[in-house]
Structure formats: structure tokens, C-alpha cells
Amino acid sequence: MNKILRTLAIAVIAIAGTLWTAEASAQTRHAEGKPTQEGIRADGRIVNAVQMYEDENFTGAKTILDAILKTSPDNDAAWYYRGLCNMRLKNAADSERDLKQAVALDSTNYWYRYMLAGLYGMTGRSVLTIDMYESLLRDFPKKSELYYGLANLYINQGQADKALKIIGDIETQFGKSDATVMTRFNILSRQERHEEAYKALEEYNKEYSSPQVLSMLGDYEMGMYNDSSALAYYDEALSLDKSYAPALLGKAETYRIARDYASYFKTLDILMADRDATPAGKAEYLQAVFRQSDPRFMKSFSSQLDSTVNIAVNAHPADSSILQTAGLYYLVTDRKEAAADAFKKVMTEFPDNVGATASYIQTLLYINDWDKVVSACDSAMVRFPQEAGFLEFANAAEFNRKNYPAVIENCVKMLRIAPTDSATFVTAWSTIGDMYHLLGDQSKAFKSYETALKVAPDNAPVLNNYAYYLSVEGKKLKKAYAMSKKTVEAEPDNATYLDTFGWILYLQGKALEAKPFFKHAMLYGGKDSATILDHYATVLEALGEKDLAKVYRQQAKNKASEGKE
């Protein structure tokens, strides 16, 4: 089955779960109002507490409820709402205590028990959550959310048969629906019971046609290489909803796989032009096409793809995902300036979007516009002063501008922004070491590497650079050897590390021992480096292999002329 289609065209039914962020807020909304009528006593203060809770002043509401419970410990509504406040304040243990007390005072109240079940789910206690849901379902068999919640819990616990039974119970109580058939489909598919899964869709479709189910059947037929049947299902879905995105996408994919590209682009463009279709879904699909398509396809249908991208942009001229996708497309098709313009538009439209700004700057780096990179990074740091990543972008540009003091200054800023982040610490100090080396201050360079290694003693890039520069200076070769040995043990196929280690061996008078490391480096990219080739030539000369040394020396000169140091 086509992976792009599977990712984008198959709708997944979201059934009620126990995730805190989603469920707790939903449950809270359900709960508001009912307990206040059932559990509020004569004390009017609780009304104020409930109002504060609804205004999301949870601390203030809790303070009032604390006072109420000191004088009225049997007020179940006060216990309940304090439990909700503690839940929203992330005080799980206190929330559990309060909700249990509310349940103890009034075990017939649905919401008290329902929220306690949600708390169990939030804290990862699946068995207790299931027990509570099962108990609630016995007492409240008409509550649909219980069925879906319990089904989801069974699925998460790997109890597929119980989940399927629950779906059957839903259909008995409330009738069949797209939700029930799709949930059954997903459960069966997870168990790799694919024939049963699609049979369930077919049976449902005989009684209740829907665009969603018809599209799923189309997907199945496409996966079975029954293109005509697939297209028939997609067309039937579109007869019910002419703009149903999964059907349009499935139909387009069927044409693409069949290499009917005229029909493919015609169908795809209908989807891209639909302003009501989710732009994020369009963007995801197009990006998948760009990533996975054969370069010949991209080249052969460049005009059609240009048109498709433009249609999507025109349908959603201010959507970040579409504009980002257009930028990516221009990069893929080697139109760097157009890509930069697209990403700049995203950044302009969404000045508070860190990702949009980063994409724009990365494109500028890609086209080697160092001045614009530095300028854009300066602006980015004004808007996002805590985003040290922009300083790293700036460093790439400043390095290429050979402005090494600026790189050091940016690294110092990075350390100020993230003083406790170990990755930033190591990156900054190792970069400072590299810059001081280039500036000719080896003492400061070595001190910088030592600082980095205090936090990350096994960091291979730092160890390699430190070892190599010691060897260049002809100093502390034993120390350089020990550090370099660590790097080749960690990454035995890294040509740079092999070169450093081999060169240190040569400097120690061990040319014969050095040779195998250079030979290995040649297999893993060493032939693309003028420095590594030159070092190998020197080692071969030392071993008396002058003819072979000449070959590698000439290769080194060639690579140097190409700028491949």
C-alpha cells in the first residue's frame, strides 16, 4: 500500500482517552455546572469559588474552598471543585484525595466518579481507570463517552476483544456510525486482521454510505491493485461530498501509481484549490511527494508541479505550512533565490514563528549569502533573545567571512543564554578553541578545549581537534595520541579521526603503524580531502613507496585546487 496515501488519506477516529491535557480539560468542561446544583450547600461562598474556577483563577478558588471545608467538611461539591483546582494546578495527590472524598460523600454523582477516573488515567494507573469506567458504565449505561473511553483503555492495554465488544455495545445502545465502524477497523488493523477490518467497512457501507468509509474502501482496493474499483469508490465518495479531501487524494494517488499523470494533476489541483481543505494536510502530502519522487519525475513534470504549488499558495496565501512547502519545493528544484523569497514571506507573515525565521536563515546559508545571514540573525536575536541556535547560524556565516573574533563573541553570548545546558557549553567552548587556533593563539585554544572536555571528556570532535592541533604544534604527542585513540575507537570509519591518529603515529616515528589507518581513511572519504591525501603521501614516502606517494601527492594538489582541504 502506498505509504504517502496511508499517512495522509486515511482518516483516524480519535476516541476518548486518558491523556491529561486533552481529557482533563474536556472532562472539566463536562463537569462544570452539574455538581454545583447537586452538591452546593447554603454557603454562598462556593458560588464565588465556582465562578473563580470557571475564570481559571484556580489558586483563588482553592483558597475559598479551603475555608469552606474547614467549617463544612461534608460539602461534597467543595471537595469536588477543590479536586478540580488541584488537578489544574498539577497537584495530583491532593486532587485524588479531594475527589475520593467527594465520591465518598455522594457515590451516586456521575461527575465525581468520572473525574476521579480521569485522574487515574492522567497518573498512568490503567487498571484503576478501567475499573472506574466499568463501574460507571454499569450505573450509567447511556453515557456514550464512557464506551469510547473504555474502548480506548482496552486498546492501550492490548485487550482488543474487549474493545471490540464495547464497540458492539455502543452500536446496540446508540446505533452504528462512522465512528464505530472506523474504530472497529482500526482495532482489527492493529491486530493485522485486515480482511475482517475491510469486511466490516463493506458491511457498514451496504447500510450506510459515507465519504469516509467509501474512501477507506477505495484505499483498500488501490492497495490490492484494483484501480478501477478504487476509482469507483472514490467517485462514489465524491458524489456525496465533492470536496472530500481523502477521496480526492486517494483518486489522485491511484492515477499517479497508474502513471496517468494528466488525470493525477487534474485531480490533485482540485484538492489544492479547495480553500476549505486543511492546508497542513496539503503541505504534508506535497512535501512527501518532493522527498520521495524520482528526480526524473520532478524534472519531467516541473511545469505541472509549479502550477500545483502555485494553486496551493493562492488558496492559502497566508498559511505558514503552505508557504514553507513552496520554499522547500524551490530548494528541491534548485531555485535558491525563490526559496529564500518564500521563506522570507513566511517570516514576514509570522514574525513570532521561530521555525519560519530559522527556515529563512537556513536558506540564506544554503545560498552562501553570508552578509544576509548575519543581518537576519541579528534581527532574530532581537525577537528571540533566548534562541541560541541563531547564534550558531551566525557563526557559520562569520566563519566563512573569516571573522573569527565575531564567532568567539557569539559563543560567549551562547554561554550567557544557556549557562546550564551541557551541549551548548561544549559546542561553544570547542568552537572558541577552533577560533583561537585559527587566530594563532594556541594557548587559549588548548585551554578552551580543556574547558569543553571537563564537561564532555569523551566528545570525539573536541578530542580530535585538540589532538590534531597539538600534533601540528609538535607538543605533547603522548597526550595527543591518547585523545586521538579514543576517537578512532568510538568512530573507526571516520576519515578525519583516522587521519589525525595516523598523523600522530607518523610524528612519533611509527610510519608503518600509521599506514593502515590512512588506507582505511581512503575507503571512507579520505580521497576527498587534500590534507588527508597529502599526509598519506608523506607516510608512503617515509616507507620508501615513492611512486605511490607521487600518485597521492598529485591527488592532494588536485583536491586543493578544487578547494577541498
C-alpha positions in Angstrom: 0.0 0.0 0.0 1.3 3.4 -0.9 2.8 5.0 2.3 2.0 8.6 1.3 -1.6 7.7 0.9 -1.7 5.8 4.1 -0.3 8.7 6.0 -2.5 11.4 4.6 -5.6 9.9 3.1 -6.9 7.6 5.8 -8.8 9.3 8.5 -8.2 8.1 12.0 -11.0 8.3 14.6 -10.0 9.9 17.8 -11.7 8.1 20.6 -11.8 9.4 24.2 -8.7 8.7 26.1 -7.0 9.3 29.3 -4.3 11.8 28.3 -4.3 14.6 30.8 -4.0 17.6 28.6 -6.9 16.5 26.4 -9.1 14.6 28.6 -8.9 16.6 31.8 -9.9 19.8 30.1 -12.8 18.1 28.3 -13.9 16.4 31.5 -13.7 19.7 33.4 -16.0 21.3 30.8 -18.5 18.4 31.2 -18.4 18.7 34.9 -19.0 22.4 35.2 -22.5 23.2 36.4 -23.9 19.8 37.4 -22.1 19.4 40.8 -22.8 23.0 41.7 -26.5 22.2 41.6 -26.3 18.8 43.2 -23.7 19.4 45.9 -23.7 23.1 46.8 -24.9 23.8 50.3 -26.4 27.0 51.7 -22.9 28.6 52.0 -22.9 31.1 49.1 -19.1 31.3 49.1 -18.9 28.2 47.0 -20.7 30.1 44.2 -17.8 32.6 44.2 -15.3 29.7 44.2 -17.0 28.1 41.2 -17.0 31.4 39.3 -13.3 31.8 40.0 -12.7 28.3 38.8 -14.6 29.0 35.6 -12.5 32.1 35.1 -9.4 29.9 35.5 -8.3 31.5 38.8 -7.6 28.1 40.3 -5.5 29.3 43.2 -8.1 31.9 44.2 -10.9 29.3 44.0 -8.9 26.8 46.1 -8.3 29.4 48.8 -12.1 29.9 49.2 -12.8 26.2 49.1 -10.1 25.6 51.8 -12.0 27.9 54.1 -15.4 26.3 53.3 -14.1 22.8 54.1 -12.8 23.9 57.5 -16.3 24.7 58.6 -18.3 22.3 56.3 -16.3 19.1 55.8 -19.3 17.3 54.5 -19.8 19.6 51.5 -19.2 17.2 48.6 -19.3 20.0 45.9 -16.5 21.9 47.8 -14.4 18.7 47.8 -15.1 18.1 44.2 -14.2 21.6 43.0 -11.1 21.7 45.1 -10.1 18.4 43.5 -10.6 20.1 40.1 -8.5 23.1 41.2 -5.7 20.8 42.4 -5.9 18.9 39.1 -5.5 22.1 37.1 -2.6 23.2 39.4 -0.9 19.8 38.7 -1.3 18.6 42.3 -2.3 15.1 41.5 -2.0 13.6 45.0 -4.2 16.4 46.5 -6.6 16.1 43.7 -7.0 12.4 44.2 -7.7 12.9 48.0 -10.3 15.6 47.3 -12.1 13.7 44.5 -12.2 10.5 46.6 -13.8 12.4 49.5 -16.4 13.9 47.1 -17.2 10.3 45.9 -17.4 9.0 49.5 -19.9 11.8 50.3 -22.0 11.2 47.2 -21.2 8.0 45.3 -24.2 8.5 43.0 -22.8 11.6 41.4 -21.6 10.7 37.9 -19.1 13.6 37.6 -17.3 12.9 40.8 -16.5 9.4 39.8 -15.8 10.4 36.1 -13.2 12.9 37.1 -11.6 10.5 39.5 -11.3 8.0 36.6 -9.7 10.8 34.6 -7.2 11.5 37.3 -6.3 7.8 37.4 -5.7 7.9 33.7 -3.7 11.1 34.0 -1.4 9.4 36.5 -0.9 6.3 34.4 -2.9 3.9 36.6 -4.7 2.0 33.8 -6.2 -0.8 36.0 -7.8 1.7 38.3 -9.0 3.7 35.4 -10.6 0.7 33.7 -12.2 -0.4 37.0 -13.8 3.0 37.4 -15.0 3.2 33.8 -16.5 -0.3 34.1 -18.3 0.7 37.3 -19.6 3.9 35.8 -20.8 2.1 32.8 -22.9 -0.3 34.9 -24.5 2.6 36.7 -24.8 5.0 33.7 -25.3 2.9 30.6 -26.5 5.8 28.5 -23.2 7.8 28.8 -21.6 7.5 25.3 -18.2 9.0 26.4 -17.8 6.0 28.8 -17.9 3.5 26.0 -15.4 5.3 23.8 -13.1 5.9 26.8 -13.2 2.3 27.9 -12.6 1.1 24.4 -9.5 3.2 24.2 -8.3 2.0 27.5 -8.8 -1.6 26.4 -6.9 -0.9 23.1 -4.0 0.6 25.0 -3.9 -2.4 27.3 -3.8 -4.8 24.3 -7.3 -6.1 25.1 -8.6 -6.0 21.6 -11.5 -8.4 22.1 -12.9 -6.4 25.0 -12.6 -3.2 22.9 -14.5 -4.8 20.0 -17.2 -5.9 22.5 -17.5 -2.3 23.7 -17.9 -1.1 20.1 -20.7 -3.6 19.7 -22.3 -2.3 22.9 -22.2 1.2 21.5 -23.9 0.1 18.3 -26.6 -1.7 20.4 -27.2 1.4 22.6 -26.8 4.2 20.0 -26.8 2.6 16.6 -24.0 2.2 14.0 -22.0 5.2 12.9 -18.8 6.2 11.1 -17.1 6.4 14.4 -17.9 2.9 15.5 -17.0 1.3 12.2 -13.8 3.2 11.9 -12.9 2.3 15.5 -13.5 -1.3 14.8 -11.5 -1.0 11.6 -8.5 0.5 13.5 -8.7 -2.2 16.2 -8.7 -5.0 13.7 -6.0 -3.4 11.6 -3.7 -3.1 14.6 -4.1 -6.9 15.0 -3.3 -7.4 11.3 -6.8 -8.8 10.8 -7.0 -6.8 7.6 -9.7 -9.0 5.8 -12.0 -8.6 8.8 -11.3 -4.9 9.0 -12.3 -4.2 5.4 -15.2 -6.6 5.6 -16.5 -4.5 8.5 -16.3 -1.4 6.2 -18.1 -3.2 3.4 -20.9 -4.4 5.7 -21.4 -0.9 7.0 -21.3 0.5 3.5 -24.2 -1.7 2.5 -26.4 0.1 5.0 -24.8 3.5 5.5 -22.8 5.1 2.8 -20.4 7.8 3.9 -17.5 9.6 2.2 -15.1 8.4 4.9 -15.9 4.7 4.6 -16.1 4.8 0.8 -12.6 6.4 0.7 -11.3 3.7 3.0 -12.6 1.1 0.7 -11.0 2.9 -2.2 -7.7 2.8 -0.3 -8.1 -0.9 0.2 -8.8 -1.6 -3.5 -5.9 0.6 -4.5 -3.6 -1.4 -2.2 -4.9 -4.6 -3.9 -4.1 -3.1 -7.3 -7.7 -2.9 -8.3 -7.5 0.6 -9.7 -10.9 0.6 -11.4 -12.7 -0.5 -8.2 -10.7 2.1 -6.2 -11.7 4.9 -8.5 -15.3 3.8 -8.3 -15.3 4.0 -4.5 -13.6 7.4 -4.6 -16.1 8.7 -7.2 -19.0 7.5 -5.1 -17.5 9.3 -2.0 -17.1 12.5 -4.1 -20.7 12.2 -5.2 -21.7 12.6 -1.6 -19.1 15.3 -0.9 -17.4 16.7 -4.0 -14.6 18.3 -1.9 -13.9 15.3 0.4 -10.1 15.6 0.7 -9.2 11.9 1.4 -11.2 10.8 -1.6 -9.6 13.4 -3.9 -6.2 12.4 -2.6 -6.9 8.7 -3.0 -8.1 9.3 -6.5 -5.1 11.3 -7.4 -2.7 8.7 -5.9 -4.5 6.0 -7.9 -3.9 7.9 -11.1 -0.2 8.6 -10.1 0.5 5.0 -9.4 -1.1 4.0 -12.8 1.1 6.7 -14.4 -2.0 8.6 -15.7 -0.3 11.9 -14.9 -2.8 14.1 -16.7 -5.6 12.8 -14.5 -3.3 12.9 -11.5 -2.6 16.6 -11.7 -6.1 17.4 -12.7 -7.5 15.7 -9.5 -4.7 17.0 -7.3 -5.2 20.6 -8.4 -8.9 20.3 -7.5 -7.8 19.5 -3.9 -5.1 22.1 -3.8 -7.6 24.8 -4.9 -10.2 23.9 -2.2 -9.9 26.7 0.4 -11.8 24.6 2.9 -9.4 21.6 2.8 -6.8 21.6 5.6 -3.7 23.4 4.4 -1.5 21.4 6.7 -2.6 18.1 5.1 -1.9 19.6 1.6 1.5 20.7 2.8 2.4 17.3 4.2 1.3 15.5 1.1 3.3 17.8 -1.2 6.4 17.6 0.9 6.1 13.8 0.8 6.0 13.9 -3.0 9.0 16.2 -3.1 11.0 13.9 -0.8 10.0 10.5 -2.3 9.7 11.2 -6.0 12.2 10.2 -8.6 14.2 13.2 -9.8 13.1 12.4 -13.3 9.5 12.8 -12.2 10.3 16.2 -10.7 12.1 17.3 -13.9 9.6 15.8 -16.4 6.6 17.4 -14.7 8.2 20.6 -13.4 5.6 22.9 -15.1 2.7 20.9 -13.7 4.3 20.8 -10.2 4.9 24.6 -10.4 1.2 25.1 -11.2 0.1 22.8 -8.3 2.3 24.6 -5.8 1.1 28.0 -7.0 -2.6 26.8 -6.8 -2.0 25.7 -3.2 -0.3 29.1 -2.3 -3.1 31.0 -4.0 -5.7 29.0 -2.0 -3.8 29.7 1.3 -1.7 32.8 0.7 -1.1 33.4 4.4 -0.7 29.9 5.7 2.8 29.1 7.0 2.7 25.4 6.2 1.9 26.0 2.5 4.4 28.8 2.2 7.1 26.7 3.9 6.2 23.9 1.4 6.6 26.3 -1.5 10.0 27.2 -0.2 11.0 23.6 0.1 9.9 22.9 -3.4 12.0 25.7 -4.7 15.0 24.3 -2.8 14.4 20.8 -4.2 14.3 22.2 -7.7 17.4 24.3 -7.2 15.8 27.7 -7.2 17.5 29.1 -4.2 16.5 32.7 -4.5 12.9 31.8 -5.0 13.1 29.6 -1.9 14.6 32.4 0.1 11.8 34.7 -1.0 9.2 32.1 0.0 10.7 31.6 3.4 11.1 35.4 3.9 7.4 35.8 3.2 6.6 33.2 5.9 8.9 35.0 8.3 7.2 38.3 7.5 3.7 36.9 7.8 4.6 35.2 11.0 7.3 37.3 12.8 6.8 35.4 16.1 7.3 32.0 14.5 10.8 30.8 15.3 10.7 28.0 12.8 9.8 30.4 9.9 12.8 32.6 10.8 15.1 29.6 11.1 14.0 28.3 7.7 14.7 31.6 6.0 18.2 31.9 7.6 19.0 28.3 6.7 18.1 29.0 3.1 20.4 32.0 3.1 23.2 29.8 4.5 22.5 27.3 1.7 22.9 30.0 -1.0 26.1 31.3 0.8 24.8 34.8 1.4 26.8 35.4 4.5 26.1 39.1 4.9 22.3 38.5 4.8 22.7 35.6 7.3 24.4 37.8 9.8 21.9 40.6 9.4 19.0 38.2 9.7 20.5 36.5 12.8 20.9 39.9 14.4 17.2 40.7 13.8 16.2 37.2 15.0 18.1 37.6 18.3 16.2 40.8 19.0 12.9 38.9 18.6 14.1 35.7 20.1 16.8 36.6 22.6 16.9 33.1 24.2 17.2 31.2 21.0 21.0 30.4 20.9 20.6 28.4 17.6 20.5 31.7 15.7 24.0 32.5 17.1 25.1 29.2 15.6 23.7 30.2 12.3 25.6 33.5 12.5 28.7 31.7 13.4 28.6 29.6 10.2 28.4 32.9 8.3 31.1 34.7 10.3 33.4 31.7 9.9 33.0 31.9 6.1 33.7 35.6 6.3 36.8 34.7 8.3 35.5 37.0 11.1 36.8 34.7 13.9 36.6 37.2 16.8 32.9 37.6 16.0 32.5 33.8 16.3 34.1 33.9 19.7 31.8 36.8 20.7 28.7 34.8 19.6 29.9 31.8 21.6 30.2 33.9 24.7 26.7 35.1 24.2 25.5 31.4 23.8 27.1 30.6 27.2 25.2 33.5 28.8 21.9 32.4 27.2 22.2 28.8 28.3 24.7 28.6 31.1 23.4 25.2 32.4 23.0 23.5 29.0 25.9 21.0 28.6 25.5 20.6 24.8 25.7 24.4 24.4 28.6 24.6 26.8 30.6 22.0 24.9 29.7 23.4 21.4 30.6 27.0 22.5 34.0 26.2 24.1 35.1 23.8 21.4 34.3 26.4 18.8 36.1 29.1 20.8 39.1 26.7 20.8 38.9 26.3 17.0 38.8 30.1 16.5 41.7 30.8 18.8 43.7 28.2 16.8 42.9 30.0 13.6 43.9 33.3 15.2 47.2 31.8 16.2 46.7 31.8 19.9 47.3 28.1 20.7 47.5 28.6 24.4 43.9 30.0 24.6 42.8 27.3 22.0 44.1 24.5 24.2 42.6 26.0 27.4 39.2 26.2 25.6 39.4 22.5 24.6 40.3 21.6 28.2 37.2 23.5 29.4 34.9 21.7 27.0 36.4 18.3 27.9 35.7 18.9 31.6 32.0 18.6 30.8 32.3 16.0 28.0 35.6 14.1 28.3 34.7 11.7 25.6 33.5 14.2 23.0 35.1 12.9 19.8 35.2 16.2 17.8 36.8 18.1 20.6 39.3 15.3 21.3 40.2 15.1 17.6 40.7 18.9 17.1 42.7 19.2 20.3 44.9 16.2 19.4 45.4 17.4 15.9 46.4 20.9 16.8 48.8 19.5 19.5 50.4 17.4 16.7 50.7 20.5 14.4 52.5 22.2 17.2 54.6 19.1 17.8 53.7 19.2 21.5 52.5 16.6 24.0 52.3 13.8 21.4 51.6 11.2 24.0 48.6 13.2 25.2 47.5 13.8 21.6 47.9 10.0 20.9 45.7 9.1 23.9 42.9 11.5 22.9 43.0 10.6 19.2 42.9 6.9 20.1 39.6 7.5 21.8 38.1 9.0 18.7 39.1 6.1 16.3 37.8 3.6 18.8 34.5 5.5 19.0 34.2 6.0 15.2 36.5 3.6 13.4 35.3 4.7 9.9 35.7 8.4 10.4 38.3 9.6 7.9 39.1 12.8 9.8 39.8 10.9 13.0 41.8 8.2 11.2 43.9 10.9 9.6 44.6 12.6 12.9 45.6 9.3 14.6 47.7 8.2 11.6 49.5 11.5 11.5 50.3 11.4 15.2 51.7 7.9 14.8 53.9 9.2 11.9 55.1 12.1 14.0 56.0 9.6 16.7 58.2 7.8 14.1 55.7 5.0 13.5 55.0 5.4 9.8 54.4 1.6 9.3 51.8 1.6 12.1 50.2 4.8 10.6 49.8 3.4 7.0 46.8 1.1 7.8 44.8 4.0 9.3 45.3 6.1 6.1 44.4 3.1 3.9 41.2 2.8 5.9 40.6 6.5 5.6 40.8 6.3 1.8 37.8 3.9 1.9 35.6 6.4 3.9 36.0 9.7 2.3 39.7 10.4 2.7 40.2 10.7 -1.0 38.1 13.9 -1.0 40.5 15.7 1.4 43.7 17.4 0.2 45.1 17.3 3.7 44.5 13.6 4.3 45.9 12.7 0.8 49.0 14.8 1.5 49.5 13.2 4.9 49.2 9.7 3.3 51.7 10.7 0.6 54.2 11.8 3.3 53.8 8.5 5.2 54.3 6.5 2.0 57.5 8.5 1.2 58.8 7.7 4.7 58.2 4.0 3.9 60.0 4.3 0.6 56.9 3.8 -1.5 57.8 6.8 -3.7 55.8 6.0 -6.8 52.6 5.5 -4.8 53.4 8.6 -2.8 53.6 10.7 -6.0 50.1 9.5 -7.0 48.6 10.6 -3.7 50.6 13.8 -3.7 49.1 14.7 -7.1 45.6 13.8 -5.9 46.2 16.1 -3.0 47.1 19.0 -5.3 44.1 18.4 -7.4 41.8 18.5 -4.4 43.4 21.6 -3.1 42.8 23.3 -6.4 39.1 22.4 -6.0 39.1 23.9 -2.6 38.7 20.6 -0.8 41.1 21.0 2.0 
